[in-house]
Amino acid sequence: MWRPRDPLGDPSSPDPMTALVVGARESLRRPAALALSEARFRVKEAATPGEAMARSRALRPHVIVLDVALGPHDGIELCRRLRVPSDHGTPLVVLVLDDATERPFLEASLVGADDFVTRPYAPTELARKVLAGLRRRAPAVHRREFA
């Protein structure tokens, strides 16, 4: 029987939900990592696309928060690569965008981003969007477990 992992459970439990936060600069990753940690996720970080792909394969995160400002690397293309379904499912992907215009939102939607925040953003808003996204993905009979 399918049973979602409780993101509000104990992060030290043997099976907490995992989040991967990807961004070129620690100053951009840290607020997201702290907010998700406070929401009781086990959080790992990656600074480069290569590191993000390797950690995604190794960790099989439930959630990926991806800052598209990856310097010379294209965060939108990395989102496309991270969204490839595997035997362990497809992670929820929330993008952090610099620009609130329609073009980045459209591009991100086309490659499979589940939600977005634009900089500057409140880290608690990011955590709320992640939890809401997980709630939407859970089968209806189990949604109350995410409440």
C-alpha positions as CSV (number, residue, x, y, z in Angstrom):
1,M,0.0,0.0,0.0
2,W,1.4,3.4,-1.0
3,R,2.2,5.6,2.0
4,P,3.7,9.1,1.6
5,R,6.6,10.0,3.7
6,D,5.7,12.7,6.2
7,P,7.5,15.9,5.5
8,L,6.5,17.1,8.9
9,G,8.0,14.0,10.6
10,D,11.2,13.8,12.5
11,P,14.2,14.6,10.2
12,S,16.4,12.2,12.2
13,S,14.0,9.3,11.4
14,P,15.4,6.6,9.1
15,D,13.2,7.7,6.2
16,P,12.7,11.5,6.1
17,M,11.8,13.3,2.9
18,T,14.8,14.6,1.0
19,A,15.3,18.0,-0.7
20,L,18.1,18.9,-3.0
21,V,18.9,22.7,-3.2
22,V,20.8,23.7,-6.3
23,G,22.5,27.1,-6.9
24,A,25.8,28.5,-7.9
25,R,26.3,30.6,-4.8
26,E,25.9,29.5,-1.2
27,S,24.3,32.8,-0.3
28,L,21.5,31.9,-2.7
29,R,21.2,28.2,-1.6
30,R,21.3,28.7,2.1
31,P,18.0,30.5,2.8
32,A,16.1,27.7,0.8
33,A,18.1,25.0,2.6
34,L,17.3,26.5,6.0
35,A,13.6,26.9,5.3
36,L,13.3,23.3,4.1
37,S,15.3,22.0,7.0
38,E,12.9,23.9,9.4
39,A,10.1,22.1,7.5
40,R,11.7,18.9,8.6
41,F,13.3,17.8,5.3
42,R,16.7,16.2,5.1
43,V,18.4,18.8,2.9
44,K,21.5,18.4,0.6
45,E,23.0,21.1,-1.6
46,A,24.7,21.2,-5.0
47,A,26.6,24.1,-6.6
48,T,27.0,22.9,-10.1
49,P,24.9,21.1,-12.7
50,G,27.2,18.1,-12.6
51,E,27.0,17.9,-8.8
52,A,23.2,18.3,-9.0
53,M,22.9,15.4,-11.4
54,A,25.2,13.1,-9.3
55,R,23.4,14.0,-6.1
56,S,20.0,13.6,-7.6
57,R,20.9,10.1,-8.8
58,A,22.4,9.1,-5.4
59,L,19.8,10.8,-3.1
60,R,16.7,10.3,-5.2
61,P,15.2,13.5,-3.6
62,H,11.5,14.1,-3.3
63,V,12.0,17.8,-4.0
64,I,14.5,19.8,-6.0
65,V,14.8,23.6,-5.6
66,L,16.7,24.9,-8.5
67,D,18.1,28.4,-8.8
68,V,18.3,29.0,-12.6
69,A,21.1,31.5,-12.2
70,L,23.9,29.0,-12.5
71,G,26.4,31.3,-14.1
72,P,27.4,30.0,-17.5
73,H,25.2,27.0,-17.1
74,D,21.6,26.9,-18.1
75,G,19.3,26.2,-15.2
76,I,16.4,25.6,-17.5
77,E,18.3,22.8,-19.3
78,L,19.3,21.3,-15.9
79,C,15.6,21.3,-14.9
80,R,14.9,19.3,-18.1
81,R,17.6,16.7,-17.3
82,L,16.5,16.4,-13.6
83,R,12.8,15.8,-14.6
84,V,13.6,12.7,-16.6
85,P,11.4,10.0,-14.9
86,S,13.2,7.0,-13.4
87,D,12.2,3.9,-11.5
88,H,12.0,6.0,-8.3
89,G,9.7,8.6,-9.6
90,T,10.0,12.2,-10.7
91,P,10.9,14.8,-8.1
92,L,8.9,17.9,-7.4
93,V,10.9,20.8,-9.0
94,V,10.6,24.4,-7.8
95,L,12.6,26.9,-9.7
96,V,14.0,30.2,-8.3
97,L,13.9,32.8,-11.1
98,D,15.4,36.3,-11.3
99,D,12.8,37.6,-13.7
100,A,9.1,37.6,-13.2
101,T,8.3,38.2,-16.9
102,E,6.4,35.6,-18.9
103,R,9.3,34.2,-20.9
104,P,11.2,32.4,-18.0
105,F,7.9,31.1,-16.6
106,L,6.9,29.7,-20.0
107,E,10.3,28.1,-20.5
108,A,10.3,26.6,-17.0
109,S,6.8,25.2,-17.5
110,L,7.7,23.6,-20.8
111,V,10.6,21.7,-19.2
112,G,8.4,20.4,-16.4
113,A,8.9,22.8,-13.4
114,D,6.1,22.2,-10.9
115,D,6.3,25.7,-9.3
116,F,8.3,28.9,-9.2
117,V,9.4,31.7,-6.9
118,T,11.0,34.9,-8.0
119,R,13.9,36.6,-6.2
120,P,13.6,38.2,-3.7
121,Y,11.4,35.6,-2.1
122,A,10.5,34.7,1.5
123,P,12.0,31.3,2.4
124,T,8.8,30.4,4.2
125,E,6.9,30.9,1.0
126,L,9.2,28.5,-0.8
127,A,8.6,25.9,2.0
128,R,4.9,26.4,1.7
129,K,5.0,25.9,-2.1
130,V,7.0,22.7,-1.7
131,L,4.6,21.3,0.9
132,A,1.6,22.3,-1.3
133,G,3.2,20.6,-4.3
134,L,3.7,17.4,-2.4
135,R,0.2,17.5,-1.1
136,R,-1.2,17.8,-4.7
137,R,0.9,14.8,-5.8
138,A,-0.3,12.5,-3.0
139,P,-3.3,10.3,-3.7
140,A,-6.5,11.9,-2.4
141,V,-6.9,9.3,0.4
142,H,-3.5,10.2,1.8
143,R,-3.6,14.0,1.5
144,R,-4.8,14.5,5.1
145,E,-1.4,13.1,6.2
146,F,0.3,16.2,4.7
147,A,-2.0,18.6,6.4
